[in-house]
Amino acid sequence: MNLKPNAFLAAIRSGKPQIGIWVSLCHAGAAEVIAGAGFDWAVLDMEHAPTSLGDVMHQLQVFAGYATTPMVRPDWNDPVKVKRLLDLGAPALLFPMVQSEQEARAAVAACRYPPNGIRGFAGGTRANGYGRISDYLDRVEAETAIILQVESRQALADAVAIGTVEGVDGVFFGPADIAADLGLPGQPMAPAVWDGIRPAAAALMAAGVPVGTLVQDVTFARSLLADGFTFVACGIDATLLARASDNLLAGMRAP
C-alpha cells in the first residue's frame, strides 16, 4: 500500500481554487451527507463543536470514500492533540488562533517526526494503514497540509512572518474573531474587518502563500476566489440545517 496523495494540498500549491464547507455536527451520518455533495475540502471542527477524537475517526472513515479532502481543526495548537489526530490519518490540519512566528513553528514541529519536529512515533495506526503503508514515513510530511489561522489584529500584523514559516502550506483568515478583536463581535462582514484582512492577504499572496477563509455569503465568497484567495469555505452544516428548517416552516405557515 502507498500513501494517498493529498488532492487539496496539490491544488492549493498549484493555485487551483478550492471550495470548502464546515462540518460542526459531530456525527458520522452528518459527515456523510456533506461528503456526498462534492466540496473540495471540509473542516471537521473540534474547536467550536463537541467533536471527540472518536467522532473525528468516524468522520475521516466516511470521507475516505469520497473525493473531498477532510481538514481537522483541533481545539488548540496542542502537540498532544495534533499527534493523535495525525495518527488517526488526518490529511490536513487547521490550527486556530496562531499569533506569532514562534507559534507557527510550533504547529509545524508538532506535525513532524524528529529530528525535524516533535511528533511521537507509532508503528501501527490508522494513518499508516496499521503498518501496511510502506512509504508513509517517507511521504507523510509532504502530503499533510498545515494551515494556520490568523484571527486577531496582532496576527494580521505578523501574517507574512507566520505564513512564510517553512512547512506552512497556507493561511486562513478568521473574520469572526478578527471582528471581535476590533470590537465588532458578530460582524464578520463589517468593512473594517476586511480592510484589515485584504492587505494582509495581498502580502501573503505576493509571498507565494495560499490564503483562505470562511464566509457564508456565496457572492462574497466567489469574489474572494476571483481576487486570488485559493481556498474559501462558504457554509456551515449546522447553519445550513437551521436556515433550511426555518425557511421550510415559514413557507408552511405563510398565508
C-alpha positions in Angstrom: 0.0 0.0 0.0 1.1 3.6 -0.7 0.1 6.8 0.9 -2.8 8.5 -0.8 -1.8 11.9 -2.4 -3.4 14.9 -0.8 -5.6 16.4 -3.6 -6.3 19.6 -1.6 -2.6 20.3 -1.0 -1.7 19.7 -4.6 -4.4 22.0 -5.7 -3.5 25.0 -3.5 0.2 24.5 -4.3 -0.7 24.9 -8.0 -3.1 27.8 -7.4 -6.3 25.9 -8.2 -9.3 27.4 -6.3 -10.8 25.1 -3.7 -14.3 25.4 -2.3 -14.9 24.2 1.2 -17.5 23.7 3.9 -17.6 23.4 7.7 -18.7 20.2 9.5 -19.7 21.0 13.0 -22.4 18.4 13.5 -20.1 15.7 15.1 -21.8 12.6 13.9 -20.5 10.4 11.0 -24.0 10.4 9.5 -24.0 14.2 9.1 -20.5 14.0 7.7 -21.7 11.5 5.1 -24.5 13.9 4.0 -21.8 16.6 3.4 -19.3 14.3 1.8 -21.6 13.4 -1.0 -22.0 17.0 -2.0 -18.6 17.1 -3.7 -16.9 20.0 -2.0 -13.1 20.2 -2.5 -12.4 20.3 1.2 -14.3 20.2 4.5 -13.3 21.2 8.0 -14.1 18.7 10.8 -14.3 21.1 13.7 -13.1 20.4 17.2 -12.7 24.0 18.4 -16.4 25.1 18.4 -18.1 21.8 18.2 -18.5 18.9 20.7 -16.4 16.6 18.5 -14.4 13.9 20.1 -11.4 12.0 18.8 -13.7 9.1 18.2 -16.1 11.3 16.3 -13.2 12.5 14.1 -12.1 9.0 13.3 -15.6 8.0 12.2 -15.8 11.2 10.1 -12.4 10.5 8.5 -13.6 7.0 7.7 -16.7 8.5 5.9 -14.6 11.0 3.9 -12.2 8.2 2.8 -14.8 7.1 0.4 -15.2 10.5 -1.3 -13.1 13.0 -3.2 -13.5 15.8 -0.6 -10.3 16.3 1.5 -11.1 16.4 5.2 -9.2 19.0 7.3 -9.4 18.7 11.1 -9.4 21.8 13.3 -8.1 20.9 16.8 -9.3 23.0 19.7 -5.8 24.4 20.2 -2.2 24.4 19.0 -1.6 21.4 21.2 1.1 18.9 20.1 -0.5 16.0 22.0 -3.9 16.5 20.3 -2.1 17.0 16.9 -0.1 13.8 17.4 -3.4 11.8 18.0 -5.1 13.4 15.0 -2.2 12.6 12.7 -2.3 9.0 14.0 -5.9 8.9 13.0 -4.9 9.8 9.5 -6.0 13.5 9.2 -4.6 14.7 5.8 -4.8 18.3 6.8 -4.9 20.3 10.0 -6.2 23.9 10.6 -4.5 25.4 13.6 -6.7 28.0 15.4 -5.5 31.4 16.7 -1.9 31.4 15.7 -0.5 34.7 16.9 3.2 34.6 16.0 6.0 33.1 14.0 7.0 31.1 17.1 3.6 29.6 17.4 3.7 28.8 13.6 6.9 27.0 14.1 5.4 25.0 17.0 2.5 23.9 14.8 4.8 22.7 12.1 7.0 20.9 14.7 4.0 19.1 16.1 3.4 17.6 12.6 6.9 16.3 12.0 8.9 13.5 13.4 12.3 14.1 14.9 14.8 15.5 14.0 12.6 17.9 12.2 9.9 18.1 14.9 8.4 16.5 18.0 5.7 14.1 16.7 5.8 10.9 18.6 6.2 7.7 16.6 3.7 4.8 16.5 4.1 1.9 14.1 0.6 0.7 13.7 -2.1 3.4 13.4 -4.9 4.2 11.0 -2.7 6.8 9.4 -0.2 4.3 8.2 -2.7 1.6 7.4 -1.8 -0.2 10.6 1.7 -0.7 9.3 0.7 -1.6 5.7 1.6 1.8 4.0 5.2 1.2 3.1 6.1 4.8 2.1 4.3 6.5 5.0 7.4 7.8 6.8 8.9 9.0 3.5 5.9 10.9 2.3 3.6 11.9 5.1 5.2 15.3 5.8 4.9 16.3 2.1 1.3 15.1 2.0 0.0 16.7 5.2 -1.5 20.2 4.8 -0.6 22.6 7.6 -2.9 25.6 7.6 -2.7 28.3 10.2 -5.5 30.6 11.3 -4.9 34.4 11.6 -7.6 35.7 13.9 -6.5 38.9 15.6 -5.0 42.4 14.9 -1.7 41.1 16.2 -1.7 38.2 13.9 -2.8 40.3 10.9 0.3 42.5 11.5 2.5 39.4 11.6 0.7 37.5 8.8 3.6 37.3 6.4 6.0 36.1 9.1 3.5 33.5 10.2 2.7 32.3 6.7 6.3 32.1 5.4 7.5 29.7 8.2 9.0 26.7 6.5 6.4 23.9 6.4 3.3 26.1 6.5 1.0 25.4 3.5 -1.5 28.2 3.8 -3.0 31.0 6.0 -6.7 31.0 6.8 -8.3 34.3 7.9 -10.9 34.1 10.7 -13.2 37.1 10.1 -15.4 36.4 13.1 -12.6 36.5 15.6 -10.9 39.4 13.9 -14.2 41.3 14.1 -14.4 40.5 17.9 -10.8 41.8 18.3 -11.8 45.0 16.6 -14.7 45.5 19.0 -17.3 44.2 16.4 -18.4 40.9 17.7 -20.9 39.1 15.5 -20.0 41.4 12.5 -17.5 39.3 10.4 -18.6 41.1 7.2 -18.0 44.6 8.6 -15.9 46.8 6.3 -13.3 47.3 9.0 -12.7 43.6 9.2 -12.0 43.2 5.5 -10.0 46.4 5.5 -7.6 44.5 7.8 -7.8 41.2 6.0 -7.3 42.3 2.4 -3.8 43.9 2.7 -2.6 41.0 4.8 -3.9 38.6 2.2 -2.3 40.5 -0.6 1.0 40.5 1.1 0.8 36.7 1.6 -0.2 36.1 -2.0 2.8 38.2 -3.1 5.0 36.0 -0.9 3.5 32.9 -2.6 1.4 31.8 0.3 -2.1 30.4 -0.4 -4.8 32.1 1.6 -8.3 31.1 2.6 -11.3 32.0 4.8 -14.9 31.2 5.7 -17.8 33.5 4.7 -21.4 32.4 4.5 -22.3 34.8 1.6 -21.8 33.0 -1.6 -21.5 36.1 -3.8 -18.8 37.4 -1.5 -17.1 34.0 -1.3 -17.0 33.9 -5.1 -15.5 37.4 -5.2 -12.7 36.3 -2.9 -11.8 33.4 -5.2 -11.7 35.9 -8.1 -9.5 38.2 -6.1 -6.9 35.4 -5.5 -8.0 33.6 -2.4 -7.2 30.0 -3.0 -9.4 28.1 -0.6 -12.7 29.5 0.6 -15.4 27.8 2.7 -18.9 29.1 2.1 -21.1 27.4 4.6 -21.5 25.5 8.0 -23.6 22.4 8.2 -25.5 23.4 11.3 -26.3 26.8 10.0 -27.5 25.4 6.7 -29.8 23.0 8.5 -31.1 25.7 10.7 -31.8 28.1 7.8 -33.4 25.4 5.7 -35.7 24.2 8.5 -36.6 27.8 9.4 -37.5 28.6 5.7 -39.4 25.4 5.4 -41.6 26.1 8.4 -42.0 29.8 7.3 -43.2 28.6 4.0 -45.8 26.2 5.5 -47.1 29.0 7.8 -47.3 31.6 5.2 -50.8 32.9 4.3 
